[in-house]
Amino acid sequence: MNFYIVIPAHNEESSIALTLDALVNQTLLPKQVVIVNDNSTDHTEDVVNGYTEKHKWISLVNSISSNEHLPGSKIINAFYKGFNTLDEGYDVICKFDADLIFPSNYLEQLAFHFKSNPKVGMASGFCYIEKNGQWVLENLTRKDHIRGALKAYRKDCFLQIDKLKPSMGWDTVDELLAKYYSWEILTDESLHVKHLKPTGASYNKASKYLQGEALYKMRYGFVITLISAVKLAFKKGKFQFFKDYMAGYFKAKKEKPDFLVTKTQGKFIRQLRWKGMLQRKRGA
């Protein structure tokens, strides 16, 4: 299978070489890798240039954007800067972070899953972070969710969900829309990916309301948003997150930004969320 990979990178000189080393040493090499140097002020560009000189299938795109490290639109806009340089010869398109270390069989194993089941629209391994000298499963990990750091989409699925949304919540709405179109989401827990920087560690105060806004834009409605905000705040260990998420939701409800999904898709998403919550409650 032809894997095309886009890696947005902002000030990643300390990690991008580790990520590219992991890709260069895959048992199934990607056909194309594009690194988008997104407004970096360090030596990210120099590091990447060392790889583009050795590997014709690795390329660099320099992009100028805001210095703010915001989740959602910034990273997806950078993704498109790279994606738009690619041809249409991919079977699988990947959006990877610039701070990942993959096992050597990562792409080969994903190819196996995509080939084995034509209904698989998205696939990934699990992210592990370093804690007290040990690599432990990132606490935001779920078997039915692929982390935004390591997305891989079958081409037909990617096109049917209308690609990626430049908004906070892009890495949730993509899966919800994939399920709406009857694609399956697969996570392989045997594939341990080292995630060098915990998710959201460098997000600034300007991003604190964006999660609540995303829940509004995905048409969750008040009750599901309330439950989701409680769960997310609990996982992150701070009640302040709950207050921020709900404030973001009500702010969006007042300002009415564009929704990420249609009314029909929103109804499906609410039904899917209620079904999932009821199943987890029965399982508990």
NUPA-270176 format. One line per 5 residues: their letters; for each residue x, y, z of N, C-alpha, C. Coordinates in nm, 2 decimals. Atoms other than C-alpha are relative to their C-alpha. Last residue first. Example, Ala and Ser with C-alpha at 12.3 -4.5 7.8 and 13.67 -1.06 7.14 Angstrom:
SA = -0.09:-0.11:0.00:1.37:-0.11:0.71:-0.08:0.11:0.08  0.09:-0.12:0.00:1.23:-0.45:0.78:0.09:0.12:0.00
END
This chain:
AGRKR = -0.05:-0.03:-0.14:-1.94:-0.10:3.48:-0.08:-0.08:0.10  -0.12:0.08:-0.02:-2.03:-0.28:3.15:0.06:0.03:0.14  0.04:0.14:-0.02:-2.39:-0.15:3.17:0.13:-0.09:0.03  0.06:0.01:-0.13:-2.26:0.20:3.22:-0.04:-0.14:0.03  -0.10:0.00:-0.10:-2.02:0.16:2.93:-0.06:-0.01:0.14
QLMGK = -0.07:0.13:0.01:-2.30:0.04:2.70:0.11:0.00:0.11  0.08:0.11:-0.06:-2.52:0.33:2.81:0.07:-0.13:0.00  0.00:-0.03:-0.14:-2.24:0.59:2.74:-0.09:-0.11:0.07  -0.13:0.03:-0.06:-2.17:0.44:2.40:-0.01:0.02:0.15  -0.02:0.14:0.00:-2.54:0.44:2.30:0.13:-0.04:0.06
WRLQR = 0.08:0.06:-0.10:-2.58:0.80:2.41:0.01:-0.15:0.01  -0.05:-0.03:-0.13:-2.28:0.90:2.21:-0.08:-0.06:0.11  -0.12:0.08:-0.02:-2.40:0.72:1.90:0.06:0.02:0.13  0.04:0.13:-0.02:-2.74:0.88:1.92:0.11:-0.10:0.03  0.06:0.00:-0.13:-2.59:1.22:1.96:-0.05:-0.14:0.04
IFKGQ = -0.11:-0.01:-0.10:-2.36:1.16:1.66:-0.06:-0.01:0.14  -0.07:0.13:0.00:-2.65:1.03:1.44:0.11:0.01:0.11  0.09:0.09:-0.06:-2.85:1.35:1.52:0.06:-0.14:0.02  0.00:-0.03:-0.14:-2.55:1.56:1.44:-0.09:-0.09:0.08  -0.12:0.05:-0.06:-2.50:1.39:1.11:0.00:0.02:0.15
TKTVL = 0.02:0.14:0.00:-2.86:1.47:1.02:0.12:-0.07:0.06  0.10:0.03:-0.10:-2.82:1.83:1.13:-0.02:-0.16:0.01  0.13:-0.03:0.03:-2.50:1.86:0.93:-0.10:-0.04:0.11  0.08:0.11:0.06:-2.16:1.85:1.08:-0.14:0.05:-0.03  -0.09:0.09:0.08:-1.88:2.09:1.17:-0.07:-0.11:-0.07
FDPKE = -0.01:0.13:-0.04:-2.12:2.37:1.27:0.10:-0.08:-0.08  0.05:0.10:0.09:-2.04:2.73:1.18:0.01:-0.14:0.07  -0.09:0.03:0.11:-2.00:2.96:1.48:-0.05:-0.11:-0.09  0.05:0.09:0.11:-2.31:3.06:1.67:0.10:-0.01:-0.11  -0.06:-0.06:0.12:-2.19:3.35:1.89:-0.03:-0.08:-0.12
KKAKF = 0.04:-0.14:0.02:-2.43:3.27:2.18:0.05:0.06:-0.13  0.15:0.00:0.02:-2.40:2.89:2.16:-0.05:0.14:-0.03  0.03:0.04:0.14:-2.03:2.93:2.11:-0.15:0.00:-0.03  -0.05:-0.11:0.08:-1.99:3.12:2.44:-0.03:-0.03:-0.15  0.10:-0.11:-0.01:-2.21:2.87:2.61:0.04:0.12:-0.09
YGAMY = 0.12:0.05:0.07:-1.99:2.58:2.49:-0.10:0.11:0.00  -0.02:0.00:0.14:-1.67:2.77:2.58:-0.12:-0.05:-0.08  0.00:-0.14:0.04:-1.80:2.84:2.93:0.02:0.01:-0.15  0.14:-0.04:0.00:-1.88:2.47:2.97:-0.01:0.15:-0.05  0.07:0.07:0.11:-1.53:2.37:2.86:-0.15:0.05:-0.01
DKFFQ = -0.04:-0.05:0.13:-1.37:2.63:3.08:-0.07:-0.06:-0.11  0.05:-0.13:0.01:-1.56:2.53:3.39:0.03:0.07:-0.13  0.15:0.01:0.02:-1.49:2.17:3.33:-0.06:0.13:-0.01  0.03:0.03:0.14:-1.12:2.25:3.28:-0.15:-0.02:-0.03  0.00:-0.12:0.08:-1.11:2.43:3.61:-0.03:-0.03:-0.14
FKGKK = 0.14:-0.04:0.01:-1.21:2.10:3.79:-0.01:0.13:-0.09  0.02:-0.14:-0.05:-0.85:1.98:3.72:-0.15:0.04:-0.03  -0.02:-0.02:-0.14:-0.74:1.61:3.70:-0.01:0.15:0.05  -0.11:-0.10:-0.01:-0.70:1.59:3.32:0.03:0.04:0.14  -0.12:0.06:0.06:-0.91:1.27:3.31:0.12:0.09:0.01
FALKV = -0.05:0.10:-0.10:-1.16:1.43:3.55:0.12:-0.07:-0.05  -0.06:-0.07:-0.11:-1.19:1.74:3.33:0.06:-0.10:0.10  -0.13:-0.06:0.05:-1.25:1.53:3.02:0.07:0.07:0.12  -0.09:0.11:0.02:-1.52:1.32:3.20:0.14:0.05:-0.04  -0.04:0.07:-0.13:-1.70:1.62:3.34:0.10:-0.10:-0.02
ASILT = -0.09:-0.10:-0.07:-1.69:1.81:3.01:0.04:-0.06:0.13  -0.13:0.01:0.06:-1.83:1.50:2.83:0.10:0.09:0.07  -0.06:0.12:-0.04:-2.12:1.48:3.07:0.14:-0.01:-0.06  -0.02:0.00:-0.15:-2.21:1.84:3.03:0.08:-0.12:0.04  -0.11:-0.09:-0.03:-2.16:1.83:2.65:0.03:0.00:0.15
IVFGY = -0.12:0.08:0.04:-2.39:1.53:2.63:0.13:0.08:0.02  -0.02:0.11:-0.10:-2.65:1.72:2.83:0.12:-0.08:-0.04  -0.04:-0.03:-0.14:-2.62:2.05:2.64:0.03:-0.12:0.09  0.11:-0.04:-0.09:-2.63:1.93:2.28:0.05:0.02:0.14  0.02:0.09:-0.11:-2.35:1.74:2.10:-0.13:0.03:0.08
RMKYL = 0.14:0.02:-0.03:-2.39:1.93:1.78:-0.03:-0.10:0.11  0.03:0.14:0.04:-2.03:1.88:1.67:-0.14:-0.03:0.03  -0.01:0.01:0.15:-1.99:2.26:1.67:-0.02:-0.14:-0.05  0.11:-0.07:0.06:-2.11:2.28:2.04:0.00:-0.02:-0.16  0.12:0.08:-0.04:-1.86:2.02:2.15:-0.13:0.06:-0.06
AEGQL = 0.00:0.12:0.09:-1.59:2.21:1.96:-0.12:-0.09:0.02  0.05:-0.04:0.13:-1.68:2.53:2.14:-0.01:-0.11:-0.10  0.14:-0.01:-0.01:-1.63:2.35:2.47:-0.07:0.05:-0.13  0.06:0.14:-0.01:-1.29:2.23:2.36:-0.15:0.01:0.01  0.02:0.06:0.14:-1.20:2.58:2.23:-0.06:-0.14:0.01
YKSAK = 0.15:0.01:0.03:-1.26:2.76:2.56:-0.02:-0.08:-0.12  0.07:0.06:-0.10:-0.90:2.71:2.70:-0.15:-0.02:-0.02  0.07:0.12:0.05:-0.72:2.77:2.38:-0.10:-0.05:0.10  0.10:-0.04:0.11:-0.62:3.14:2.45:-0.08:-0.12:-0.04  0.13:-0.03:-0.06:-0.46:3.02:2.78:-0.10:0.03:-0.11
NYSAG = 0.00:-0.12:-0.08:-0.17:2.85:2.59:-0.14:0.03:0.05  0.11:-0.09:0.04:-0.13:2.50:2.46:-0.01:0.11:0.10  -0.04:-0.13:0.03:0.22:2.36:2.53:-0.11:0.09:-0.05  -0.09:-0.05:-0.11:0.13:2.04:2.72:0.04:0.15:-0.03  0.05:-0.13:-0.05:-0.17:1.98:2.49:0.09:0.06:0.10
TPKLH = 0.09:-0.07:0.07:-0.08:1.61:2.44:-0.05:0.13:0.07  0.14:0.02:-0.03:0.22:1.50:2.63:-0.09:0.09:-0.07  0.05:-0.11:-0.07:0.55:1.54:2.44:-0.15:-0.02:0.03  -0.11:-0.07:-0.08:0.77:1.25:2.34:-0.06:0.12:0.08  0.04:-0.14:0.02:0.49:1.02:2.23:0.08:0.08:0.09
KVHLS = -0.05:-0.09:-0.10:0.64:0.67:2.20:-0.03:0.14:-0.04  -0.07:-0.12:0.06:0.43:0.45:1.98:0.04:0.09:0.11  -0.03:-0.10:-0.10:0.35:0.10:2.10:0.08:0.11:-0.06  -0.08:-0.10:0.06:0.18:-0.12:1.83:0.02:0.12:0.10  -0.14:0.05:0.01:0.05:-0.42:2.01:0.10:0.10:-0.05
EDTLI = -0.07:-0.03:-0.12:-0.26:-0.22:2.11:0.14:-0.06:0.01  -0.08:0.12:-0.02:-0.38:-0.21:1.75:0.09:0.02:0.12  -0.12:-0.03:-0.08:-0.66:0.04:1.72:0.07:-0.13:0.03  -0.08:0.11:-0.05:-0.92:0.00:1.44:0.12:0.06:0.08  -0.11:-0.06:-0.06:-1.21:0.24:1.35:0.08:-0.11:0.07
EWSYY = -0.04:0.05:-0.13:-1.47:0.09:1.12:0.13:0.07:0.04  -0.14:0.05:0.00:-1.64:0.28:0.83:0.03:-0.05:0.15  -0.01:0.14:-0.02:-2.02:0.30:0.82:0.14:-0.06:-0.02  -0.01:0.06:0.13:-2.05:0.65:0.67:0.03:-0.15:0.01  0.12:-0.04:0.07:-2.17:0.78:1.01:0.00:-0.06:-0.14
KALLE = 0.10:0.09:-0.04:-1.88:0.59:1.16:-0.14:0.03:-0.06  -0.04:0.13:0.05:-1.63:0.78:0.96:-0.11:-0.10:0.03  0.05:0.00:0.14:-1.82:1.10:1.05:0.04:-0.13:-0.07  0.15:0.00:0.00:-1.78:1.03:1.42:-0.05:-0.01:-0.14  0.04:0.13:-0.03:-1.41:0.94:1.36:-0.15:-0.01:0.00
DVTDW = -0.04:0.09:0.11:-1.33:1.26:1.18:-0.05:-0.14:0.03  0.11:-0.01:0.10:-1.54:1.46:1.44:0.04:-0.09:-0.12  0.11:0.07:-0.04:-1.30:1.35:1.71:-0.11:-0.01:-0.11  -0.04:0.14:-0.02:-0.97:1.44:1.57:-0.10:-0.08:0.07  -0.01:0.06:0.13:-1.11:1.77:1.43:0.03:-0.15:0.01
GMSPK = 0.10:0.11:0.01:-1.24:1.87:1.77:0.02:-0.08:-0.13  -0.01:0.08:-0.11:-1.06:2.21:1.76:-0.11:-0.11:-0.01  0.07:-0.04:-0.12:-1.11:2.33:1.41:0.04:-0.09:0.11  -0.09:-0.09:-0.07:-0.96:2.31:1.06:-0.06:0.06:0.13  0.06:-0.13:-0.03:-1.18:2.01:0.97:0.10:0.09:0.07
LKDIQ = -0.01:-0.05:-0.14:-1.00:1.72:0.80:-0.05:0.14:0.02  -0.14:-0.02:-0.05:-1.09:1.53:0.48:-0.01:0.05:0.15  -0.04:-0.14:0.05:-1.45:1.56:0.35:0.13:0.04:0.07  0.02:-0.09:-0.11:-1.56:1.25:0.55:0.04:0.14:-0.03  0.14:0.00:-0.03:-1.59:1.07:0.22:-0.04:0.08:0.12
LFCDK = 0.08:-0.08:0.10:-1.25:1.17:0.10:-0.15:0.01:0.04  -0.05:-0.14:-0.02:-1.06:1.04:0.41:-0.08:0.09:-0.09  0.05:-0.06:-0.12:-1.27:0.72:0.40:0.03:0.15:0.02  0.14:-0.02:0.02:-1.19:0.65:0.04:-0.07:0.06:0.12  0.03:-0.11:0.09:-0.82:0.72:0.10:-0.15:0.02:-0.02
RYAKL = 0.02:0.06:0.14:-0.79:0.49:0.40:-0.05:0.11:-0.09  0.14:0.01:0.06:-0.70:0.72:0.69:0.02:-0.08:-0.13  -0.02:0.07:0.13:-0.40:0.71:0.93:-0.14:-0.03:-0.06  0.11:0.03:0.08:-0.40:0.95:1.24:0.04:-0.07:-0.14  -0.04:0.10:0.09:-0.11:0.95:1.48:-0.12:-0.06:-0.08
AGRIH = -0.14:0.00:0.04:-0.10:1.25:1.70:0.03:-0.10:-0.11  -0.02:-0.10:0.11:-0.48:1.31:1.70:0.15:-0.01:-0.05  -0.05:-0.12:-0.05:-0.52:0.99:1.91:0.04:0.09:-0.12  -0.14:-0.01:0.05:-0.73:0.72:1.76:0.04:0.14:0.04  -0.04:-0.14:0.04:-1.04:0.64:1.96:0.14:0.00:-0.04
DKRTL = 0.09:-0.04:0.11:-1.23:0.31:2.02:0.03:0.14:-0.05  -0.01:0.10:0.11:-0.96:0.14:2.22:-0.08:0.05:-0.12  0.11:0.09:0.00:-0.92:0.45:2.44:0.01:-0.09:-0.12  0.01:0.11:0.10:-0.61:0.65:2.52:-0.13:-0.08:0.03  0.12:-0.03:0.09:-0.64:0.98:2.71:-0.03:-0.11:-0.10
NELVW = 0.13:0.02:-0.07:-0.42:0.84:2.99:-0.12:0.04:-0.08  0.05:-0.14:-0.02:-0.12:0.79:2.77:-0.14:-0.01:0.05  0.10:-0.04:0.09:0.00:0.43:2.82:-0.06:0.14:0.03  0.13:0.04:-0.05:0.32:0.42:3.02:-0.11:0.04:-0.11  0.09:-0.04:0.11:0.69:0.43:2.91:-0.14:-0.06:0.04
QGNKE = 0.08:0.11:0.06:0.88:0.42:3.24:-0.09:0.05:-0.11  -0.09:0.10:0.06:1.15:0.65:3.37:-0.06:-0.12:-0.07  -0.09:0.06:-0.10:0.92:0.83:3.61:0.09:-0.11:-0.06  0.03:-0.05:-0.13:0.67:0.89:3.33:0.08:-0.08:0.11  -0.10:0.04:-0.10:0.75:0.86:2.96:-0.04:0.07:0.14
IYCFG = -0.08:-0.11:-0.04:0.45:0.87:2.73:0.09:-0.04:0.12  -0.06:0.01:-0.13:0.29:0.59:2.53:0.08:0.12:0.03  -0.11:-0.10:-0.05:0.06:0.64:2.24:0.04:-0.04:0.14  0.03:-0.08:-0.12:-0.14:0.34:2.10:0.12:0.09:0.04  -0.04:0.07:-0.12:-0.14:0.20:1.75:-0.04:0.08:0.12
SAMGV = -0.12:-0.06:-0.07:-0.34:0.33:1.46:0.04:-0.10:0.11  -0.07:0.10:-0.08:-0.62:0.26:1.20:0.12:0.07:0.07  -0.11:-0.07:-0.07:-0.89:0.45:1.01:0.07:-0.10:0.09  -0.02:-0.13:0.06:-1.14:0.34:0.74:0.12:0.08:0.07  -0.08:-0.08:-0.09:-1.15:-0.03:0.82:0.04:0.13:-0.07
KPNSK = 0.09:-0.09:-0.08:-1.43:-0.17:0.61:0.08:0.09:0.09  0.02:-0.11:0.09:-1.19:-0.33:0.35:-0.09:0.11:0.07  0.14:-0.04:-0.02:-1.07:-0.56:0.63:-0.03:0.13:-0.08  0.08:0.11:-0.06:-0.75:-0.76:0.58:-0.15:0.03:0.01  0.02:0.10:0.10:-0.58:-0.50:0.35:-0.10:-0.11:0.04
FHFAL = 0.08:-0.06:0.11:-0.63:-0.21:0.59:-0.03:-0.11:-0.11  0.14:-0.02:-0.04:-0.52:-0.43:0.88:-0.08:0.06:-0.11  0.07:0.14:-0.02:-0.21:-0.56:0.70:-0.15:0.02:0.05  0.03:0.04:0.13:-0.12:-0.20:0.59:-0.07:-0.14:0.00  0.11:-0.07:0.04:-0.13:-0.09:0.95:-0.05:-0.04:-0.14
QELYN = 0.12:0.06:-0.07:0.10:-0.37:1.04:-0.12:0.08:-0.03  0.03:0.13:0.05:0.35:-0.27:0.77:-0.12:-0.06:0.07  0.07:-0.01:0.12:0.33:0.09:0.87:-0.04:-0.13:-0.06  0.13:-0.08:-0.02:0.42:0.02:1.23:-0.08:0.01:-0.13  0.10:0.07:0.09:0.68:-0.26:1.17:-0.13:0.08:0.00
SPFIL = -0.05:0.02:0.14:0.98:-0.06:1.29:-0.11:-0.06:-0.09  -0.07:0.13:0.01:0.81:0.06:1.61:0.02:-0.02:-0.15  0.08:0.12:0.04:0.73:0.43:1.58:0.08:-0.13:0.01  -0.10:0.10:0.04:0.89:0.72:1.77:-0.08:-0.13:-0.02  0.03:0.14:-0.01:0.67:1.02:1.77:0.11:-0.09:-0.04
DADFK = -0.06:0.05:-0.13:0.74:1.39:1.83:-0.03:-0.14:0.03  -0.15:0.00:0.02:0.67:1.55:1.49:0.07:-0.04:0.12  -0.07:-0.10:-0.07:0.30:1.46:1.50:0.15:-0.02:-0.02  -0.08:0.04:-0.12:0.15:1.24:1.23:0.06:0.12:0.06  -0.04:-0.12:-0.06:-0.13:1.30:0.97:0.07:-0.04:0.13
CIVDY = -0.03:-0.01:-0.15:-0.14:1.00:0.76:0.03:0.14:0.04  -0.06:-0.13:-0.03:-0.29:0.93:0.41:0.01:0.01:0.15  0.03:-0.04:-0.14:-0.35:0.57:0.30:0.07:0.14:0.02  0.10:0.09:-0.05:-0.38:0.44:-0.05:-0.04:0.04:0.14  -0.01:0.06:-0.14:-0.19:0.74:-0.19:-0.12:-0.10:0.01
GEDLT = -0.04:0.14:0.01:-0.14:0.82:-0.56:0.00:-0.07:0.13  0.11:0.08:-0.05:-0.34:1.15:-0.55:0.03:-0.15:0.00  0.09:0.05:0.10:-0.04:1.38:-0.58:-0.11:-0.09:0.06  0.00:0.15:0.04:0.10:1.56:-0.29:-0.08:-0.02:-0.12  -0.11:0.02:0.09:0.18:1.94:-0.25:0.01:-0.15:-0.05
NFGKY = 0.03:-0.06:0.13:-0.17:2.01:-0.12:0.12:-0.01:-0.09  0.09:0.09:0.08:-0.12:1.77:0.17:-0.01:0.05:-0.14  -0.08:0.12:0.05:0.18:1.97:0.30:-0.08:-0.09:-0.09  -0.12:-0.06:0.08:0.01:2.31:0.33:0.08:-0.11:-0.05  0.04:-0.02:0.14:-0.31:2.11:0.43:0.11:0.07:-0.09
FANII = 0.02:0.13:0.07:-0.14:1.98:0.74:-0.03:0.02:-0.15  -0.14:0.04:0.03:-0.03:2.33:0.84:-0.01:-0.13:-0.08  -0.04:-0.09:0.11:-0.40:2.44:0.82:0.14:-0.03:-0.04  0.07:0.05:0.12:-0.48:2.13:1.03:0.03:0.09:-0.12  -0.07:0.12:0.04:-0.22:2.23:1.30:-0.06:-0.06:-0.13
KSGPL = -0.15:-0.03:0.04:-0.33:2.59:1.32:0.06:-0.13:-0.05  -0.01:-0.07:0.13:-0.71:2.51:1.31:0.15:0.01:-0.04  0.10:-0.01:0.11:-0.72:2.26:1.59:0.04:0.06:-0.12  0.05:0.13:0.06:-0.51:2.31:1.90:-0.10:0.03:-0.11  0.14:0.03:-0.02:-0.34:2.65:1.94:-0.04:-0.14:-0.06
HENSS = 0.01:0.15:0.01:0.03:2.71:1.98:-0.14:-0.04:0.04  0.08:0.06:-0.10:0.04:3.09:1.92:-0.01:-0.15:-0.03  -0.08:0.06:-0.10:0.32:3.20:1.70:-0.07:-0.07:0.11  0.00:-0.06:-0.13:0.08:3.25:1.41:0.10:-0.07:0.09  0.13:-0.01:-0.06:0.16:3.13:1.06:0.02:0.07:0.14
ISNVL = 0.00:-0.11:-0.09:0.44:3.12:0.80:-0.14:0.00:0.06  0.13:-0.08:-0.02:0.49:2.79:0.63:0.02:0.10:0.10  0.00:-0.11:-0.10:0.80:2.61:0.50:-0.12:0.08:0.00  0.08:-0.11:0.04:0.74:2.28:0.31:0.01:0.10:0.12  0.02:-0.11:-0.10:1.00:2.01:0.33:-0.08:0.11:-0.06
SIWKH = -0.01:-0.14:0.05:1.03:1.68:0.14:-0.04:0.10:0.11  0.03:-0.09:-0.11:1.10:1.31:0.21:0.02:0.15:-0.05  0.14:0.00:-0.04:1.07:1.07:-0.07:-0.04:0.08:0.12  0.08:-0.08:0.09:1.40:1.17:-0.22:-0.15:0.00:0.03  0.12:0.08:0.04:1.58:1.05:0.09:-0.09:0.08:-0.09
KETYG = -0.03:0.15:0.01:1.94:1.16:0.17:-0.12:-0.08:-0.06  -0.11:0.02:0.09:1.91:1.54:0.10:0.03:-0.15:-0.02  0.04:-0.02:0.14:1.56:1.55:0.24:0.12:-0.02:-0.10  0.07:0.12:0.05:1.69:1.40:0.56:-0.05:0.01:-0.14  -0.09:0.11:0.00:1.95:1.67:0.64:-0.06:-0.13:-0.05
NVVDE = -0.08:0.00:0.12:1.70:1.93:0.53:0.10:-0.11:-0.01  0.07:0.06:0.11:1.48:1.82:0.81:0.07:0.00:-0.13  0.00:0.14:-0.03:1.74:1.91:1.08:-0.07:-0.08:-0.12  -0.13:0.05:0.02:1.80:2.25:0.92:0.00:-0.15:0.02  -0.02:0.00:0.15:1.43:2.33:0.90:0.14:-0.06:-0.03
THDTS = 0.08:0.10:0.06:1.37:2.24:1.27:0.03:-0.02:-0.15  -0.07:0.06:0.11:1.66:2.46:1.38:-0.07:-0.12:-0.06  -0.12:0.08:-0.04:1.46:2.69:1.61:0.06:-0.06:-0.13  -0.10:-0.10:-0.02:1.21:2.97:1.52:0.13:-0.07:0.05  -0.10:0.03:-0.10:0.96:2.75:1.36:0.10:0.11:0.01
NDNVI = -0.04:-0.12:-0.08:0.67:2.91:1.17:0.10:-0.03:0.11  0.10:-0.10:-0.02:0.52:2.58:1.06:0.05:0.11:0.09  -0.07:-0.08:-0.11:0.79:2.36:0.91:-0.08:0.12:0.02  0.04:-0.14:0.01:0.56:2.13:0.72:0.06:0.07:0.12  -0.01:-0.07:-0.12:0.73:1.79:0.68:-0.04:0.15:-0.02
VVQKP = -0.01:-0.15:0.01:0.61:1.59:0.38:0.01:0.06:0.14  0.01:-0.06:-0.13:0.67:1.21:0.37:0.02:0.15:-0.02  -0.03:-0.14:-0.02:0.61:1.02:0.05:-0.02:0.05:0.14  -0.03:-0.04:0.13:0.60:0.65:-0.05:0.04:0.15:0.00  0.10:-0.09:0.06:0.62:0.53:0.31:0.05:0.05:-0.14
LLTQN = -0.03:-0.14:0.01:0.86:0.24:0.37:-0.11:0.08:-0.05  0.07:-0.05:0.12:0.73:-0.09:0.48:0.02:0.15:-0.01  -0.01:0.11:0.09:0.99:-0.24:0.72:-0.08:0.02:-0.12  0.12:0.08:0.01:1.02:0.11:0.86:0.02:-0.12:-0.09  -0.03:0.14:-0.04:1.37:0.24:0.93:-0.12:-0.09:0.00
VLADL = -0.10:0.04:0.09:1.33:0.58:0.75:0.03:-0.15:0.02  0.06:0.02:0.13:1.01:0.63:0.94:0.09:-0.05:-0.10  0.09:0.11:-0.01:1.17:0.58:1.28:-0.07:-0.03:-0.13  -0.08:0.12:-0.01:1.46:0.80:1.19:-0.09:-0.12:0.00  -0.04:0.04:0.13:1.21:1.06:1.08:0.09:-0.12:0.00
TLAIS = 0.11:0.05:0.08:1.05:1.06:1.42:0.04:-0.04:-0.14  0.04:0.13:-0.06:1.38:1.07:1.61:-0.12:-0.05:-0.08  -0.09:0.10:0.05:1.50:1.35:1.38:-0.04:-0.14:0.05  0.04:0.04:0.14:1.18:1.55:1.45:0.10:-0.10:-0.06  0.07:0.13:0.02:1.24:1.54:1.83:-0.02:-0.05:-0.14
SEENH = -0.04:0.10:-0.10:1.47:1.81:1.96:-0.06:-0.14:-0.03  -0.14:0.05:0.03:1.44:2.03:1.65:0.04:-0.11:0.09  -0.02:0.14:-0.04:1.06:2.04:1.69:0.14:-0.05:-0.02  -0.11:0.01:-0.10:0.99:2.41:1.69:0.02:-0.14:0.06  -0.03:-0.13:-0.05:0.66:2.38:1.51:0.10:-0.01:0.11
APIVI = -0.11:-0.01:-0.10:0.62:2.07:1.29:0.02:0.15:0.04  -0.01:-0.14:-0.04:0.32:1.95:1.08:0.11:0.01:0.12  -0.04:-0.03:-0.14:0.39:1.60:0.96:0.02:0.15:0.02  -0.02:-0.15:-0.02:0.22:1.48:0.64:0.03:0.02:0.15  0.00:-0.05:-0.14:0.25:1.11:0.55:0.03:0.15:0.00
YFNM = -0.05:-0.14:0.01:0.17:0.93:0.22:-0.02:0.06:0.14  0.03:-0.09:-0.11:0.14:0.55:0.25:0.06:0.14:-0.03  -0.07:-0.12:0.00:0.11:0.35:-0.07:-0.04:0.09:0.12  0.08:-0.12:0.00:0.00:0.00:0.00:0.09:0.13:0.00
END
